[in-house]
Amino acid sequence: MLYCDFSIFTKDQEHLISIKGLEYLEGSVMMDYTPANNWRSSFFPPAHESQISSLLKKHGIVYCLDLAKYYDDETITSVDKEVELLQEGKTKPMLISSIEMSAVTPDEDIFYCVVLLHSGSFSDEQYLDNQKNEILEFCDRAGIKMKQYLPHYKSKEDWIKHFGSKWNSFRENFFHAV
């Protein structure tokens, strides 16, 4: 699903997250100045590339939601009904989580995951690493709470900050597993 309006994009994304009916939902941004073929996706047939390029030229930025609803032979008959309910907004939120999880997510009910993926080569590694560090430092100075996906911390204090309120749970689970 493509959007030119950020507020509609986020509203739809938050709605789809809240109904807990999808196995996969990812929001992304496509920009007109990104390298050729960088925004191409297996979700878009080649026949639609000119339409997408036209949207990018017109708006400069397009927001995209990629989503998936998985099914197998046993659930194939219910998939159409579930998708229909999702579209009509007739599902109820449900949260299933394990106390044993060590995933790090913010304590807030709604949070945004921002992923910055850059095309580059080995010669760009230092530049991209410096850019990443500048972004992390900016977030820290601005008081923007954030978590790194694959962090590399050198001190216990950094790990405690990373896990936040989940530190004790992680520590107990980690040492139980060892």
NORLINKA-V373136 format. One record per helix or strand of 3 or more residues. SS is the DSSP state (hx for helix, st for strand). FROM is the first residue (numbers start at 1). TO is the last residue. Records with the same first field share a line. If there is no record, write none. Layout:
BEGIN
SS = FROM-TO + FROM-TO
END
This chain:
BEGIN
hx = 6-18 + 46-59 + 76-88 + 122-142 + 156-177
st = 24-31 + 61-68
END
